[in-house]
Structure formats: structure tokens, C-alpha cells
């Protein structure tokens, strides 16, 4: 091949190519090295960290407690890193990611500022041919294994509003924030969107800006984070019990997160006990709030009882009654969208420099060079912040032109919704794996727990193929069909499909409405291990290249 007029070059040869250098890509790269494989990771950014590299907006913070949002695969690493807060901020998480990269010398095998443009399966030679671009130059690489660690929330979705490119001032997206930061002091700012990133950013921007207008289409349920510094006693307690807590999170916790146990069913406890438990969990803060009762995700009345409690809390916090009502979700069950955790979000609307525009009553017509025009007129702004989320779970994968057996494009295979066996492998795409892909717990879990399990599984599958003298492995089509059906059946037993959420792809116009994650880390693990115990039921192993030799990587 040629590189933009350069002399012809041969593709680089690897055993495995990893796409992405976030928490999934870093762990996968380290694991592949440990297996003795020559591996490389291609990363679009200039550094590691994935989600935490790009999402640098004001107030960005994890919604899983920091002592649980960390790797467990290295005991020394687990003991040496000292988190400073109950919920770690983006800068601290990014510092942790860089610490891991430095400690294990991962960056020597990571190609930064390199985008994977295309990947094609060469059946005759049993290799993936991958095309990358870096600084306007293209290159090719080949590998037996292709592993997509592209992340579930990494394809930022900009709003499709007429005139968005005509605005004279800066337009920011929370998922692609300037690394140098943004100074909003003395400025009038518009924030479009009140999902998780908006709920975190709005209080911070309000403290800086002269005026802040929040444009909200759909209000979201949010719980106080009750964040605080971690004391030495907290750290010591976790260090003393890390092993059993990690094991419980991996094998028994439905979300891969340690919660306080539920006290019963919301519909069977009396009003006094209900309010007492809700009040206590509201003060404790965090997503632990959702674990109070066992029936909230399967019974509409139980769900409504908890939702009513949260709405009452919002009304008690927000002083203006109309604004309070606009901030109260009413058209979807609580917890059917990932619950937000905040620091002073609802209180922010009591500030004199903050106003809320309900887009259901007053839709945006266009962005003008000067500001935002709604059905009630135009408002000028100095800056616009788009907190409009992501093309979740599939967007980053579909951004790559991936072609499997017979040249079939993954975009065509997923035209009616993503299909994968165990959220890990795709029929017709041999020797390719997705870390926390559609059909796995992923975004309905502690992502680190799900990432670690998938990295482990990929390693085990590669070893199983190597034990068969370098076989090619792919998901069986019937097994894939059965898994996709099973994922839908499990979701249908809950209230999750009742919400027009990004879990369903509802935030992206034209995206198929399919519930993409799998419900239950514990249930998922049991099913995967049952398949593994039956000689990897659902996976097809075949001779590599039907006898053709793969290229040497010596």
C-alpha cells in the first residue's frame, strides 16, 4: 500500500489490535502482553483515559464510588492508589488512568492521535486488515485478533438544531470539552440538555456565568451525591476487605456495585417505614438510593411511590412552583434512565442568574448568529454548551467501516439494532470481540467490573483458540439470535423499555429502538460460565484460513 504518495510500505504485523485506550483498552493491552502476544492499541486522543480523557466539563464526576471504580486485577495497584473523595472527579480519575499507564509502561504500545478508519476480515489468511489515519496520513496493520474497546459513551451527539453552525460565539459539547478549560465569568451562557452531564455542569457554570439559561426537553430524576473527602478510616476499611468485596461485586451484585441491601417491597412497607428509609437514603446519597426496595423496577405502583417521593423532594428544594414542576419527570418510570447523582443541581434554580426554559412548551426553532430563537423569541448568548449526550454503545463502533465474512458491513448487520452473542462476539465477524458491547451489562453496571470480566473472557477465548492450533473463533448465528432474544425478554420483564432512553437508542433520530444492555452482572456471569463449561457453547472454532498460514509476527 502507499501512504499519501509515500513509498510503498508493508502493513505492520501484530497478534492483536486493540481499538481505544480507555479503561477497557488499557486493561486489554496489559492482559495480551501477559499472554505473550504482540499487541498494539490505537487511540484517537493524545492520552489514555477514554471517557475521562474527553469529558472534562465543569463538575464531571463518576457516579460510582471511587473505592469501587478502580481496577482489581493488581493487588499492589489496588493498595497504593489513594482516592481523595467518595465520588472521584474527572481530573482525579484521569490521573489514576495515567498512573496505571505509567506504572505498567502501557504507552509504549499505544499509538495516540491515531484513528481506526476501517477493518476488514481476510478469511484466506485469517487476519484482520486495519486502516488507520494520523495527521492526514494513512497506514495499515494486520492482526489475528481485533478487539474493540471503543467505550459505551464515546461518540458525542451534537444537537440537530438548524443554525447550530452559524452561532458567532463558541459552542461546546460536554463530551468533547477543551482541555485548557473554559472561563464563563461575566458571560451569558445557554446549556442545552439536562441529562447526567448537564446536571453535573449546570451548578458549576452557574457559579461562573453572569447569566445561565437551561433549555430542557426532558427532566431527569437526580439524587444528591452527598460527596465528601475520604478519611484514612475509609481507606483502611476498604483495604482490609477489598478481596471479599471485589468478589461479591463480580459474582453476586446485580450491578457490580456494593449497595445497602433492600428492606423489602415498596408496596408492602407502611408509610412511616417507607418515608424513613427514603429520607435516610436521600441523605446518604448516591445510586444506593435505588436499592431500597425489591419491586421498584418490575411494578409500576411501587415505582410510582418512589418517583413521587423524589418529585416531592424537588418541590421542596426549588422555590418557584412552576420551575419545580418543570423539573419533575412525569412521563417515564424512575430508574429506567440511569439515575443521575448531583451536587446542588436543583438548588441552582433558586439562583437569580439562572432560568429554565421548558422546550415542550417553548421549542427551539433555530440557533442564530446571536443566540437561541424559540417560539417566544430570540435570546442572545455569549456561549452555548451542548449537554446532549452520546450515540451510546453502538456509535463509536459504527463510526468504523468494519467488514466481516463476505465483506458484510457491521452497519448492515446492525441496521435493525445491535446483535452480538453475550455482548462479546458477532456472528460473521471472526476473531473480533467487543469489550462491554451491546448485549452485556456494561452501562447498567460498574463499568470497571464489566470491563475486567470481558478482558478475562477474551483472554480465555484466545487461549481456547490457540489450544486448537490457532483456530478462528466466532459467535454461532443461532446462539447470537437466542441471546438477542433473551436480552429482550429479560428487559421486557422490567419497566426499562417504558422510557425513551439512550439505553433504547431513543436519543438518536432514526436509531432502532432496541434495549441494548443486559440486566444483571450476576445473572450474566452465571450464563457465560455455563457456556464456558460446555466447551464454549455458542462459539464456533474453525481451522485458521482453512489451512492457510497467517503471517509471521516474529
N, C-alpha and C positions, 0 to 999 in steps of 0.2 A: 504494500500500500504506500501511498505518499502522504506527506503532511503539508498541505497547503503549498505545494511547489517544492518542498524539500526533497532531498534524495530519498529514494525508496528505502523503507525500513521494515524490518520484520516485527510482528507483534511480540510484546513481552509475554513470557510464559509463566504461569503460576499454577499451583494446585487449587487455590481458591481465591475468588474475588469477592470482597465484601463491599456493599454499597452503603455508605454512611458511616460516620464516626461519632455517633451519639453513644448513649449508654449501651445499646444493643451492639453496635458495630465495634466498639472498643472491647467489650467482653468477648465477642465472637473472634476477633483478631487474636486476642490473648489465648483463647482456647485452641484455635487452629495451630498456633505456634507450639503449644504444649503437645499437640498430636504429631509434631514433626513435619507439618505441612508448610510449604512456602505460600504465604498469603499476603495480600495487599488490600487496603481499604481506600476507596475513592470518596473524597468528601468535598462538597461544594463550597463550604465555608473555609475561612482561614484558620480555624481552630476546632478542637473537639467540643463535644457537649450537646450537639444536636439541638433539641428543643430549647435548651438552656443557653445555647450559643446565640440563637436568633431572637428569642423572646426577652428583650432587655427593657421592656416598657416599665414606666414607674409603677412600683408596687408588685412586680412579678414575684410570685412566691409559690412554693409547692403546697398542694392540699393534702399531702400525706406527711405524717410526722417525720422529721429528719432522721431520727434514730431507726426508722424503718425504711426510709428512702435512701438506701445505700447498698452497695454490693455485699454479699455474704460469702463469696467464693474464696476469699483470702482472709484467714483469721487475723494475721498481723495487720493488714489494712483496716480491718473492722475495728481493731483496738486502738490504732494510732490516730485515726481521724477524730477530731473533737468538734462536733457541731455546736453552734452557739445559741440557736433558738429552737423552740419547739417545732415551728414550721420554717424551714430554711428559705432564705431569699435567693433570687436568681444569681446574684454575684457569688454567694457562698456555694451554691450548687455547682456553678461553673468552675469555681476554684477547686472544688473536690474533683470534678472531671479532669481538670488539668493536673492535679496531684496524681491521680491514677495513671494518666498518660505518661507522666514523667517517671513515676515510680517503676513502671513496667516497660519503660522505653518503647512505648507503642508508636510514637510519631515517626520512627524510622521506617515504618511500613505503612504510613498513611500519606496519600497524595492529596494535599489540600488544594483548594481553588480548582478542583477538577470535577467536572460534571459528567455523569454517565448518561450519554445520549441514547444509546441503543445496545441491545444484546440479542444475539441470535444463536440458537442451538444448532450445532453442526453434528448431525446424527452419525455420519460416516466416521467421524473422528472422535465422537463422544466428548466434545468440548463446547464451552460457551465462548463465542467471539463477541467481545465487548468493545464498543467505540466510546471514547471519552473526548472531552474538549477542555482546554485550559488556555486562557489568554488568547483565544482566537485560533489556536492550533488544535488539531485533532490527532488522536493516537489510537492504536488498537492493542488489546490484550486478550489472552486466551487462558482459560482455566477449566478444570474438570468440574468445579463446583462454583455456583453463583448464589450468593446469599444476600437477600435484600433486607438491610437494616435501615430502611428509609424513614421509619418513625410513623406513628399514627396521626400526629398533629404537626406536620411539617410543610404542608402545601397551603400557604396563606391564601385566603379567599378575599379578594377585593370586592367591594360592593359594586353591583351593576347598576349604577345610577347615571343617568345622562349628564354629561358635562363634567364628570369627575376629573378628567384630564385637563379641563380648562381653568381650574381654580388657580388664581395667581399666587397664592401662598403655598406653604409646604403641606403635603398630605402624607401622613404616617400610617403605617399598619402595625398593630401591636406584635404581629408575628414576624416582623422584619424591621426591628427598631434600630435606629442609628447607634452605632457603637460608642460614639462620642457623647451620647445623651442629647436631650432637648431641653432648652430653657423656655418655659412658658410664662415667665414673670412679666406681668403687665400686659399680657396678650388676651384677646378673646378667642376662645377655643371651642370647637364643636367636637363632641365624641359621638360617633355613630355606632351603636351596638351596646348591649348590656348583658353579654354572656360573661364567662369567667374572667377573661382578660379585661373587659370593660369594668366589671365590678371591682377588680383589683386596682386598675389605673385611675378611675374617676376620683376617688378620695385624694390621691396624690396630686393629680393635675389641679384639682380644686384648690389645694393649698398654695399653688403657684400662680395660677391664672387670675387675671383681673375679672374675667367672666367666663363661665363654663356653661354650655348648653348641651344637655344629653338628649340625643334622639333615640328613642326606644320603640321598637316594634313589638317585642315580646318580653314582658317582665320575667325575671328569674327568681326562683327561691334561693335564698342565701342564708347561711348560718354564720354566726360570729366565729372567727378563728380562735379567739382568746389566746393569741400568741404571747409568748413570754420567753425570756432568756432561760437557757438550760443551766441548772445548777450542777455542781460536782456530784451531788447525791443522785441526780437523774442519770448522769453518765455512768456512775458506779453501778447503779441498779441494772442498767441495760447490759453493761459489760459482764455482770455476774450471771445474767440469764439469757444472753444472746443465743446460745445454741438451741435451747428448747423453744424460745420464742420464734426464731427463724424457722425451725422445723414445723411449728404449729402454723405459721403463716403460709408455708409452702404446701402443707398437706391437709390442713383442716379448716382454715379460714376461707370462707366463700370469696372474699375479695382480696385475699392475700395480705390483709391488714388486721392487726390485733385491735379488736373493739371490746368495749364492755359488753357482756352478754345481755340479751334482751330480757325483759322482766315478764313477758307473756304476750298476749294478743291485745291489740289496741281496743278491740271491741268488747273485751271481757273485763278489763280493769275498770273500776269505778272512776268517777270524775276526779275525785280528790287524788287518787293514786296516779291517774293519767297526768294531771297538771303538775304534780310534784315531780314526776320523772321527767316531763318535758322541760320544766323550769331548770332542773338540775343539769340536764344535758345541754341546754341552751347556754348556761353559764360555763360549763366545762368546755364547750365549743368544739368545732371541727366536725368532720364527717361521722364521728362516733354518734352524733345525733340521730342518724338514720337507723341505727341498730337497736333502738329501744324496744321495738315490737316485732313479732314474727310474721304478722299478716299484712303489713303495710303495702307490700308490692304485689299482693295477689287478691286483695279485697278492696273494692272501691270505697266502701264506707269507712274501713279502717284508714285508708289513705286520706280520705277527706277529713277525718278527725285530726290527723297530724297537720295537714295543709291548713286547716282552719286556725290551728294554734300559731303557725308561722305567720299567717296573714294578720292575726291579732297582734302579734309582736311588731310587725311593720307599722300597723296603725298607731301603736303606742309610741313608736320612735319618731315617725315623721309628723311634723306639726301641722302641715297643711293637709286637710282631709282629702282634697281632690288629688294632690300629688301622691298621698299614701295609697289611695285606691288604684291609681295608675301603676304603682309599683307592686301591686299584689297580683300574682299569677292566678288565673281562674279557669283556664281552658285546657289544662293538662295536669295529670297527677303529679304530686311531689315525688321527687327522686327518679322520675322517668327520664329526666335530663340529669347529667352529672351535677350533683349538688355543689353549689358554689360556697366557698368559705371566704369571709371578708373581714376587713378591719375598718369599721366605721363607714361602711357603704351607705346604709340607709340614713345615718346621721348627716351625711354630706348634703342631703337635700334640704336640710334646715339652714344651710349657709346662705347668706344674702347674695352671694355671687354665683349661685348655682340654680339653674332652671331645668325643667324636664319637658320635653315635647313628646306627646303620645302620637306615634306615627299611624296608629289605627284610626285616630280622629283627624289627624293633620298630616297626611302623607307628604313625603318629599317628592317634589316634581322634578327638580334638577339641581345640580351644583353649578353655580355661576362663577365667573372670574372673581367676584367679590365675596361670595359666601354660599349659603344654602337657601333655596327657594322652596317653600312648602305651599300648600293650598291656601295658607293665610298670609303669604307674602314672603319677602326676602329678608334674611338676616345676615349682615356682614360678619366675617370672621378673619382672624389673622392666621389660623391654622386649623386643620381638620385631622382628627385621629379616627381611623377606622378600626374598631374592635369587632370585626365581622367574622372572626373565626377562620376555620380551615376546611378544605376539601378533605375531610377526615378519612383515615385508614386506607383509602384507595388512591387519593390524589397524587401522592408522591410516586407511587408505583406506576400509575398510568401515564405519568409525565415522561416515562422512559419507553422507547419503542422496543418492547420485548417480544420476541417471536420464538415460539417453541417448535414442536414437531410439525413438519409440513409447512413451516412458515406462518403458522397461526399466530395472530397478534393477541396479546393478553387483553387488549382493549376490546377485541371482538368476543373473546371468551367471557368477559365480564360485562357485556353490553346490557344484560338484564339483571346485573348485580354480581358482586364478587362470589367466586366459587373456589373453595380450597378444602383440602382434607385436613382436618384438625387445625385449620388456620396456619398451616405449616408448609404444605406442598400442594402443587397443582397438577392435575391430570393433564398430560400432554406437554408438560414443561419439566423434563427430566433433570435431575441433579440441581434443581433450584429450590431454595427454601425462603420463606418469609418469616422474619422474626416478629412476633406478635401481629401476625396478619389477620385479615377478616376471617371469622370463624374460630377465634381464640379469645380468651378473657380480656386480654390487652387493656383497653381503656376502662373496663369495668373492674379493674383490679389495681393493686400496687404494681405499677409498670415494671419496677425492678424485679419483683418476684416472677412475673410472667416472662420477662426478658431472660432471666437466668435459666428458667426451665426450658425455654426454646433453644437457647445456646447448648444446653446439655443434650437435648434431644437431637439436634443437628449433628453434634459430635458422635452420638451413638449410631445414628443412621449412616454417617460416613464410615464409621468403623464396621458396621454390618455390611456395607457395600464392599469395603476393602477385604473383608473376610471371604467374600465371594469372588476374589481375584479381580477387583476393580470394576464391579458391576455398576450399571446405570440404575438409578432408583427414581421412581416417580410414583405419584399417587394413582391408585386404581380408580377408574372412572365411576364404577358402581359405588365404591367406598366414598368417593367425593360426593356423589349425588345423595347418598344416605346421610352423610354428615351435614350437608347443607340443609336437608330436610329436618334433621334432628335439631339443628340450631334454631330453625324457625319454630318448631314445635315447642321447644323449651321456652322461647321468648313469648309465644302465644299463651302460655300458662300464666303470664305475668301481665302487669299493666304497662310495661315498657313500650309496646307498639302503639299505645294511645297518644304518645307525644310526637309532634313533628320535630324531631331532634336530629342532631348530626349523627347520632347512632344509626338513624334511619336514612341518612343522606338527604334529609329534607331541607337543609340549608343551601343546597346547591341546585339551582334550576336544571331540570332535565335528568338529574341523577336518579337511578332506580331506587324505589323505596324498599329497602331490604334492611332488616335489623342485622347489623354487621358483627357485633361482638358476641362472644359466648358467655352464658351466665354461669359463673361458679368456678373459681380456681380449683377448689377441692374436687368437684364433680368432673371437671375437665381432666385433672390429673389421674383420677381413677380410670377413666375411659382410655386415656392414652396408654397407661401402664398395662391395661388389659390387652390392648392391641399389640404392645411390645412383647408381652409374654407369649403371644401366639405367633412368634416369629415375624413381628411387624405386620400384622394383619392390616390390609388396606394399602400396602405399598407393594409395587411390582419391582422386582430386581431382574435385570437382563444383562447379558454379556455386553461389555463396553464396545460400541461401534460394530457389533456383530463380528468380532474378530479383528477389527482394525485397531492398530496401536495408537494410543494417544501420544501426543508429542512429549518428548523428554523434558523434564524441568530441572535437570541436574545443573 
